[in-house]
Every structure is written in C-alpha cells, then in structure tokens.
C-alpha cells in the first residue's frame, strides 16, 4: 500500500479530497518529481522531463506516455519473449512430426493386414448427412453465432465416462481453448497449463480421419471442417 507524507493511503487521501469538493490535500506541481524519458530523441528531454511517466516492467527504465509501451521503445524484453516463443514452436513441431511418423507406421501395418483379409473398400460416408445429424444433436455454447460454428464428433479417453459426444465450437477459437472445453465436457482432468509441452500426461487433440495432432495455437477453423471426428487423449500414447 502506498502512503502519503501524512501516513494515509492514496485511496483514503483521494476520498477525503473528493468529499471536500477538492479543497483538502491539494498538491503543488513543485512537489511532484519530474522524470526524463529514456528515449534520447524524445522531445521531453529538452523540457526537463514530465510529471506523468511509466516505469517499464520489461527493462526497468522510465518513459513518457508516448513511449511507455514495449514496442514503442524497442524493449529488450520483446527479444526474450520472441526467443521463448520460437523455442516452444520448434518443440511443438518436433512432437507433431513424431506423432505423424507413428501414425503413418500404424496405418501401414493395419493396411497390409486388411489387404489380405478383403479387397472391398469401405464405403465413404456422406459428409453433408453426417453434418446434419451432428447439428441436430450437438451441444455447445449457445452464445456462439451460427455462422461461426464448427460441428464435430468428439471421442474421449477410455477413462472418461463419456465415449462420444457431438459438439460445436467457434471456428475462431484456438485448439487449446477447444481442448479445454472438451476436457470439461468429458470430465477429464486437464493440467496442460501446469505441464511442459513434452510431458506425457499433457492432453492433445487428434483428427481421427487424418491421424494428425492438432496444433494448440492454430484456430479451429483453419485445420478442421464440419463433420470431422476428433478425439482427446494423453501425449503418452505417441511415445
């Protein structure tokens, strides 16, 4: 809590000031410290500084209101954040690549066996009919506009009390947000916000038709379409 010279909190002082019709606790401009902007070219340099300034959380320097945002003064913290984001993306791409290879291997093995058993190809479902069925039963957030809804058939892990559930989501949501909604619907423990990207207990979403793991930072509408079947599982299944 910040106290003024009289030992009162700023909130209390302000309250008394307003109740007195702005008569009590007046501050003179000479009592307020002026601070020069850290940017050398800033015009406040030649004016002796400004009374209203901001200390940047990233670099700890003082800036005028014009240069207070990190991008405006090319804050060094932006480089650190950018590097961390790049590292996370590389790790995510490695894990996705690993999953695709394993899925392809399983597909080859099952494919060779099925050829020996039968030569009949499975009939392809009519996607439009499947979507119509999903729309009639799907559950989701009613506040999502109809024009932005994506209807999916969702499968849950074996330890969930729910096996399959038709659901709809906003196509603008990230896969991470969709995963949170699905985990909640299936009453599946979700600790993704506490676990590192490569932890085997992290939950992932997989497109059942393609076998591809869905990237968490992608928007739903960019990588799935109405009628797709996705399922929730733990990352340990790809190790």
Sine and cosine of phi, psi and omega as CSV:
sin_phi,cos_phi,sin_psi,cos_psi,sin_omega,cos_omega
0.00,0.00,0.70,-0.71,0.00,-1.00
-1.00,-0.01,0.77,-0.64,0.00,-1.00
-0.93,-0.37,0.53,-0.85,0.09,-1.00
-1.00,0.03,0.07,-1.00,-0.04,-1.00
-0.84,0.54,-0.40,0.92,0.00,-1.00
-1.00,0.09,0.00,1.00,0.02,-1.00
1.00,0.05,0.13,0.99,0.01,-1.00
-0.99,-0.14,0.48,-0.88,0.04,-1.00
-0.94,0.33,0.38,-0.93,0.03,-1.00
-0.87,0.50,-0.65,0.76,0.00,-1.00
-0.88,0.47,-0.68,0.73,-0.01,-1.00
-0.92,0.40,-0.67,0.74,0.01,-1.00
-0.88,0.47,-0.68,0.73,0.00,-1.00
-0.90,0.43,-0.65,0.76,0.01,-1.00
-0.87,0.49,-0.71,0.70,0.01,-1.00
-0.91,0.42,-0.60,0.80,0.02,-1.00
-0.88,0.48,-0.71,0.71,-0.03,-1.00
-0.93,0.36,-0.63,0.77,0.00,-1.00
-0.91,0.41,-0.46,0.89,-0.02,-1.00
-1.00,0.02,0.26,0.97,-0.07,-1.00
0.84,0.54,0.65,0.76,0.08,-1.00
0.90,0.43,0.59,0.81,0.04,-1.00
-0.98,-0.20,-0.69,0.72,-0.01,-1.00
-0.98,0.19,0.41,-0.91,0.14,-0.99
0.84,0.55,0.76,0.65,0.10,-0.99
-0.99,0.12,0.62,-0.78,0.00,-1.00
-0.94,-0.35,0.71,-0.71,0.09,-1.00
-1.00,0.05,0.49,-0.87,-0.05,-1.00
-0.89,0.45,-0.39,0.92,-0.02,-1.00
-0.96,0.28,-0.30,0.95,-0.03,-1.00
-1.00,0.05,-0.11,0.99,-0.03,-1.00
-0.98,-0.18,0.80,-0.60,-0.04,-1.00
-0.94,0.34,0.70,-0.71,0.09,-1.00
-0.99,-0.11,0.52,-0.86,-0.04,-1.00
-0.69,-0.72,0.73,-0.69,0.04,-1.00
-0.99,0.16,0.59,-0.80,0.05,-1.00
-0.93,0.38,0.63,-0.78,-0.05,-1.00
-0.93,0.37,-0.37,0.93,0.01,-1.00
-0.95,0.31,0.86,-0.52,-0.09,-1.00
-0.88,0.48,-0.58,0.81,-0.06,-1.00
-1.00,0.08,-0.06,1.00,-0.05,-1.00
-0.90,0.44,0.68,-0.73,-0.05,-1.00
-0.92,0.39,-0.33,0.94,0.03,-1.00
-0.92,0.39,-0.27,0.96,0.02,-1.00
-0.87,0.49,-0.64,0.76,-0.08,-1.00
-1.00,0.05,-0.07,1.00,-0.02,-1.00
-0.97,-0.25,0.21,0.98,0.03,-1.00
0.98,0.19,0.20,0.98,0.03,-1.00
0.99,-0.14,0.03,-1.00,-0.02,-1.00
-0.82,-0.58,0.44,-0.90,0.01,-1.00
-0.99,0.15,-0.48,0.88,0.03,-1.00
-0.96,-0.27,0.92,-0.38,-0.01,-1.00
-0.63,-0.78,0.21,-0.98,-0.07,-1.00
-0.78,-0.62,0.71,-0.71,0.10,-0.99
-1.00,-0.03,0.86,-0.51,-0.03,-1.00
-0.95,0.32,0.75,-0.66,0.03,-1.00
-0.94,0.34,-0.41,0.91,-0.05,-1.00
-0.98,0.19,-0.72,0.70,-0.07,-1.00
-0.90,-0.43,-0.21,0.98,0.06,-1.00
0.99,0.17,0.12,0.99,-0.01,-1.00
-1.00,-0.04,0.31,-0.95,0.00,-1.00
-1.00,-0.09,0.67,-0.74,-0.02,-1.00
-0.67,-0.74,0.45,-0.89,0.11,-0.99
-0.96,0.28,0.14,-0.99,-0.05,-1.00
-0.88,0.47,-0.53,0.85,-0.02,-1.00
-0.92,0.40,-0.57,0.82,-0.07,-1.00
-0.95,-0.32,0.31,0.95,-0.12,-0.99
-0.96,0.30,-0.47,0.88,-0.03,-1.00
-0.98,0.21,0.63,-0.77,-0.02,-1.00
-0.75,0.66,-0.71,0.71,0.00,-1.00
-0.90,0.44,-0.50,0.86,-0.05,-1.00
-0.94,0.35,-0.46,0.89,0.04,-1.00
-0.89,-0.46,0.34,0.94,0.05,-1.00
0.76,0.65,0.81,0.58,-0.06,-1.00
-0.87,0.50,0.66,-0.75,-0.01,-1.00
-0.91,0.42,-0.38,0.93,0.01,-1.00
-0.91,0.41,-0.41,0.91,0.02,-1.00
-0.91,0.41,-0.61,0.80,0.02,-1.00
-0.91,0.43,-0.66,0.75,0.00,-1.00
-0.90,0.45,-0.72,0.70,0.00,-1.00
-0.90,0.44,-0.63,0.78,0.00,-1.00
-0.91,0.41,-0.65,0.76,0.02,-1.00
-0.90,0.43,-0.67,0.75,0.01,-1.00
-0.90,0.44,-0.65,0.76,0.01,-1.00
-0.90,0.43,-0.64,0.77,0.01,-1.00
-0.90,0.43,-0.65,0.76,0.02,-1.00
-0.89,0.45,-0.68,0.74,0.00,-1.00
-0.90,0.43,-0.62,0.79,0.01,-1.00
-0.92,0.40,-0.66,0.75,0.03,-1.00
-0.88,0.48,-0.69,0.72,0.00,-1.00
-0.89,0.45,-0.68,0.74,0.00,-1.00
-0.90,0.45,-0.65,0.76,0.01,-1.00
-0.91,0.42,-0.60,0.80,0.04,-1.00
-0.90,0.43,-0.67,0.74,0.00,-1.00
-0.92,0.38,-0.64,0.77,0.02,-1.00
-0.91,0.42,-0.66,0.75,0.03,-1.00
-0.88,0.47,-0.66,0.75,0.01,-1.00
-0.89,0.46,-0.67,0.75,-0.02,-1.00
-0.92,0.40,-0.66,0.75,-0.01,-1.00
-0.88,0.47,-0.64,0.77,0.00,-1.00
-0.90,0.44,-0.66,0.75,-0.01,-1.00
-0.93,0.38,-0.65,0.76,0.01,-1.00
-0.90,0.43,-0.64,0.77,0.02,-1.00
-0.91,0.42,-0.62,0.78,0.01,-1.00
-0.90,0.43,-0.69,0.72,0.02,-1.00
-0.90,0.44,-0.63,0.78,-0.02,-1.00
-0.90,0.43,-0.64,0.77,0.01,-1.00
-0.90,0.43,-0.68,0.73,-0.03,-1.00
-0.91,0.41,-0.73,0.68,-0.01,-1.00
-0.94,0.35,-0.53,0.85,0.00,-1.00
-0.92,0.40,-0.67,0.75,0.00,-1.00
-0.91,0.41,-0.56,0.83,0.00,-1.00
-0.95,0.32,-0.68,0.74,-0.05,-1.00
-0.91,0.41,-0.51,0.86,0.01,-1.00
-0.91,0.42,-0.56,0.83,0.01,-1.00
-0.96,0.29,-0.45,0.89,-0.07,-1.00
-1.00,0.10,-0.72,0.69,-0.06,-1.00
-0.47,-0.88,0.43,-0.90,0.03,-1.00
-0.95,-0.30,-0.02,1.00,0.00,-1.00
-0.97,0.23,0.77,-0.64,0.03,-1.00
-0.99,0.10,0.65,-0.76,0.02,-1.00
-0.90,0.43,0.62,-0.78,0.00,-1.00
-0.94,0.33,0.70,-0.72,-0.02,-1.00
-0.99,0.17,0.75,-0.66,-0.02,-1.00
-0.95,0.31,0.53,-0.85,0.08,-1.00
-0.97,0.24,0.92,-0.40,-0.11,-0.99
-0.89,0.45,-0.62,0.79,-0.03,-1.00
-0.90,0.44,-0.65,0.76,0.01,-1.00
-0.92,0.39,-0.65,0.76,0.02,-1.00
-0.88,0.47,-0.66,0.76,0.01,-1.00
-0.91,0.43,-0.65,0.76,0.03,-1.00
-0.88,0.47,-0.64,0.77,0.04,-1.00
-0.91,0.41,-0.66,0.75,0.01,-1.00
-0.89,0.46,-0.70,0.71,-0.05,-1.00
-0.88,0.48,-0.54,0.84,-0.04,-1.00
-0.97,0.25,-0.34,0.94,-0.07,-1.00
-0.87,-0.50,-0.26,0.97,-0.15,-0.99
-0.89,0.46,0.57,-0.82,0.06,-1.00
-0.90,-0.43,0.50,-0.86,0.02,-1.00
0.03,-1.00,-0.17,-0.99,-0.01,-1.00
-0.96,0.27,0.90,-0.44,-0.07,-1.00
-0.91,0.41,-0.29,0.96,-0.01,-1.00
-0.98,0.19,-0.16,0.99,0.02,-1.00
-0.95,0.31,0.82,-0.57,0.02,-1.00
-0.86,0.51,0.60,-0.80,-0.03,-1.00
-0.85,0.52,-0.54,0.84,-0.06,-1.00
-0.95,0.32,-0.30,0.95,-0.04,-1.00
-0.94,-0.35,0.15,0.99,-0.04,-1.00
-0.99,0.15,0.63,-0.78,0.12,-0.99
-0.86,-0.51,0.83,-0.56,-0.07,-1.00
-0.99,-0.15,0.81,-0.58,-0.07,-1.00
-0.73,-0.69,0.46,-0.89,0.15,-0.99
-1.00,-0.10,0.85,-0.53,-0.14,-0.99
-0.91,-0.40,0.81,-0.59,0.10,-1.00
-0.97,-0.22,0.53,-0.85,-0.06,-1.00
-0.90,-0.43,0.30,-0.95,0.02,-1.00
-0.86,0.51,0.30,-0.95,-0.04,-1.00
-0.89,0.46,-0.52,0.85,-0.05,-1.00
-0.99,0.13,0.04,1.00,0.05,-1.00
-1.00,0.04,0.52,-0.85,0.03,-1.00
-0.97,0.23,-0.17,0.99,0.02,-1.00
-0.95,-0.30,0.75,-0.66,-0.02,-1.00
-1.00,-0.06,-0.78,0.63,-0.01,-1.00
-0.58,-0.81,0.55,-0.84,-0.03,-1.00
-0.48,-0.88,0.83,-0.56,0.11,-0.99
-0.96,0.27,0.77,-0.63,-0.06,-1.00
-0.64,-0.77,0.34,-0.94,0.12,-0.99
-0.78,-0.63,0.50,-0.87,-0.07,-1.00
-0.66,-0.75,0.19,-0.98,0.06,-1.00
-0.99,0.14,0.78,-0.62,-0.04,-1.00
-0.90,0.44,-0.30,0.95,0.00,-1.00
-1.00,0.08,-0.16,0.99,0.01,-1.00
-0.95,0.31,0.51,-0.86,0.11,-0.99
-0.97,0.24,0.35,-0.94,0.04,-1.00
-0.87,0.50,-0.57,0.82,0.03,-1.00
-0.86,0.51,-0.68,0.74,0.00,-1.00
-0.94,0.35,-0.63,0.78,0.04,-1.00
-0.88,0.47,-0.67,0.74,0.03,-1.00
-0.86,0.51,-0.69,0.73,0.02,-1.00
-0.86,0.51,-0.68,0.73,0.00,-1.00
-0.90,0.43,-0.66,0.75,-0.02,-1.00
-0.92,0.38,-0.69,0.73,0.02,-1.00
-0.86,0.50,-0.65,0.76,0.02,-1.00
-0.91,0.41,-0.65,0.76,-0.01,-1.00
-0.92,0.40,-0.56,0.83,0.00,-1.00
-1.00,-0.06,0.06,1.00,-0.02,-1.00
0.82,0.58,0.70,0.72,0.01,-1.00
-0.98,-0.20,0.76,-0.65,0.01,-1.00
-0.87,0.49,0.81,-0.59,-0.07,-1.00
-0.84,-0.55,0.96,-0.29,0.01,-1.00
-0.92,-0.40,0.41,0.91,-0.05,-1.00
-0.84,0.54,-0.55,0.84,-0.03,-1.00
-0.95,0.30,-0.18,0.98,-0.01,-1.00
-0.94,-0.34,-0.20,0.98,-0.12,-0.99
-0.96,-0.29,0.56,-0.83,0.07,-1.00
-0.92,0.39,0.29,-0.96,-0.09,-1.00
-0.86,0.51,-0.53,0.85,-0.06,-1.00
-0.99,-0.12,0.17,0.98,0.00,-1.00
-0.94,0.34,0.75,-0.66,-0.05,-1.00
-0.90,0.43,-0.31,0.95,-0.02,-1.00
-1.00,-0.01,-0.02,1.00,0.06,-1.00
-0.92,0.38,0.59,-0.81,0.04,-1.00
-1.00,0.07,0.56,-0.83,0.04,-1.00
-0.70,-0.72,0.31,-0.95,0.11,-0.99
-0.91,-0.41,0.67,-0.74,-0.05,-1.00
-0.77,-0.64,0.68,-0.73,0.11,-0.99
-0.98,0.22,0.90,-0.43,-0.11,-0.99
-0.91,0.41,-0.48,0.88,-0.04,-1.00
-0.98,0.21,-0.62,0.78,-0.04,-1.00
-0.99,-0.15,-0.37,0.93,-0.05,-1.00
0.98,0.18,0.12,0.99,-0.03,-1.00
-1.00,0.05,0.67,-0.74,0.10,-0.99
-0.98,0.22,0.69,-0.73,-0.04,-1.00
-0.99,0.10,0.77,-0.63,-0.02,-1.00
-0.96,0.29,0.74,-0.67,-0.15,-0.99
-0.89,0.45,-0.53,0.85,-0.08,-1.00
-1.00,-0.03,0.01,1.00,0.03,-1.00
-0.99,0.13,0.46,-0.89,0.09,-1.00
-0.98,0.17,0.59,-0.81,-0.08,-1.00
-0.84,0.55,-0.70,0.72,-0.06,-1.00
-0.92,0.39,-0.22,0.98,-0.03,-1.00
-0.99,0.10,-0.39,0.92,-0.15,-0.99
-0.79,-0.61,-0.06,1.00,0.09,-1.00
-0.71,-0.70,0.22,-0.98,0.05,-1.00
-0.67,-0.74,0.23,-0.97,-0.01,-1.00
-0.80,0.60,0.72,-0.69,0.04,-1.00
1.00,-0.07,-0.16,0.99,0.02,-1.00
-0.92,0.40,0.47,-0.88,0.04,-1.00
-0.94,-0.33,0.87,-0.49,0.03,-1.00
-0.86,-0.51,0.38,-0.93,0.03,-1.00
-0.65,-0.76,0.46,-0.89,-0.03,-1.00
-0.98,-0.17,0.72,-0.70,0.05,-1.00
-0.40,-0.92,0.09,-1.00,0.02,-1.00
-1.00,0.01,0.48,-0.88,-0.02,-1.00
-0.89,0.45,-0.40,0.92,-0.05,-1.00
-0.86,0.51,-0.33,0.94,-0.02,-1.00
-0.94,0.35,-0.28,0.96,-0.01,-1.00
-0.98,-0.20,-0.05,1.00,-0.02,-1.00
-1.00,0.08,0.00,0.00,0.00,0.00
